[in-house]
Amino acid sequence: MLSNEDNQTLTHTAAGTPMGELLRRFWLPVLLSEELDVPDGTQKRVTVLGEDLLAFRDTSGRVGLVEPVCPHRGANLYYGRNEEGGLRCVFHGWKFDVDGNCVDLPTAPCNSNYKDRIKIKSYPTQESGGFIWAYMGPAEKQPELPKMEFTLLPASHVFVSKKWQDCNWVQCVEGAIDTAHFSFLHMVIPKEGEDAATLLQHAAIGSQSVKNDRIRWVQEDPRPKFEINEFPAGLTIGGARLAGERELYWRIAQFLAPNHALVPSAFPGENYHGQTWVPASETSCWIYNYTWNPDRPLTEEEREACRKGLTVHAEVDENYHPLRGPHNDYLLDRVAQREGSFTGIQGVSEQDAAVQNSMGGIVDRSREHLGATDIGLVKFRQYMLKRARALASEGVEPTEPGCAAHYAVRSGGWVADVDKKLEQVMLERFGHPYGYVGAPLEDETKEVQA
C-alpha cells in the first residue's frame, strides 16, 4: 500500500507538482497525426497535464501547440482563422505562428514594433510514428525523441489509435504492467468440446497465431513468479508460469519511462503492441495505442481487426471515446459472463477500462492489500516516486530522457528452462539482456552469458 501523500505524489500531474514536473521532462504524444490532416485545416482543442491548449497545422505543414487565449482581449483562438502561416484572432486580427510569435498586428500603427513584444505560450512539437508529440518542459532540457521501435518503421508496418479513459493515468499504467491478471480478466470459459485458444481468437484477444499451450499455461498457473530488471529507459518485467516439469512460460512486459508499456504476448513473427498514457486531468487520460510488425507490412485484415478492437485498441466514436464505456456499463452481458467470458465484456481494452475505471477517479492505494504477483506495481511506484522526488527536492534531472536510443526494445513471450534467469531468457528471445533491437549502442558494455 501507499500513504496518502505518496499516492498524491504519484498521481497528480499539474504544473508545479513533483510528478507533473517529471512528466514535463519527456516528449508526450498529444494527438494522432491524422487529426491535423491538412495544412491550414481546423485547429483542435487539446488538454494535457491539466493545461488547455490549441493545436494547428500551418500552411507549411508545421504543427503548433499554443495557449488558446489571445493576449489582446482574451478571445479564444479556437474561433480564429488558420491561414497563411498562423492563427488569426477573429476579434481584432492579431496573428500568431506555431512558435507563439505575434506575426501580424493590424491594429497597431504601421511603423510600430509592438508586435515583436507580444507572444503566447507555445510548446515544441515533432511528428513520429503516426503521433504528434509535444515537449512541455524547460527549453534548455529538451531531449531527443524516444526511439521506440514502432516510430522507426515505415507507416505500412504500424497501426496507431487512441481512446479516452475516465480515470487517473497511473491506474491504466499499473493495469498494463500487472500481467498476472490475464489468468482471469481476459480469459474465456470454454464449453464442453470447445477450445479456449480458439475462443480467444474469436474474441479478438491475443494474436492471430495464439497457441493452445500458451492459454493453457496461463489458465493453469495464476501465480507467475516475477523478475524485474532496471535498464536505462525503464523496467523489464518478466512473469514466469509453469510449462511442464523443466520449462517456464515467460510473459515479458516493458515499462518505458515515464508512461509507456509494451504488451508481453508476442512470439517471434507475431505483431507487437504497446500503449502510452497521457494525463488530461487528474481523473482522465488519453491512451495512445500502437501495433507494429518489424518484419512485414500489416495486412488490411489486421488493420481492420485493430479498428474493431483487437488487443490494445478499442472501438471508438468520432471523438475517440470508446463505444463500450462507463456510460453504458461496457455493454456487459451477464449471460455471456456465465457461459463464455470471464467478464461478459467484449474487448481486451474495454475489459481493462472497466476494472480501472471502477476503482474511481484516483484509487485510494492506502487501502490496498498487495500480494506476491504485485511486485511489478511496487517496483514501478518506487521507480517513479524516486525520480519525481529527486527532481522536486534536489533538482536531480531524470536520466531517461537522455537515453532515447534505449527505448528501441521489444516485449514478448518465450519458453525456457526453469534454471534460466530473466536476462538469460531475454538473450534467447531477443539477443539482448533487456530486449534492445535498434542500432548498436556505443555505451553498451554489459554482457550476459546464456
Beta strands, then each sheet from edge to edge (+ up, - down):
strand 1: 27-32
strand 2: 44-48
strand 3: 51-57
strand 4: 63-66
strand 5: 81-83
strand 6: 86-88
strand 7: 95-96
strand 8: 102-104
strand 9: 122-123
strand 10: 125-128
strand 11: 131-135
strand 12: 158-165
strand 13: 225-231
strand 14: 234-242
strand 15: 247-256
strand 16: 260-262
strand 17: 272-281
strand 18: 284-292
strand 19: 412-417
sheet 1: 1+ 11- 10+
sheet 2: 2+ 3- 4+ 9-
sheet 3: 5+ 6- 7+ 8-
sheet 4: 12+ 18- 17+ 16- 15+ 14- 13+
sheet 5: 12+ 18- 17+ 16- 15+ 19-
end
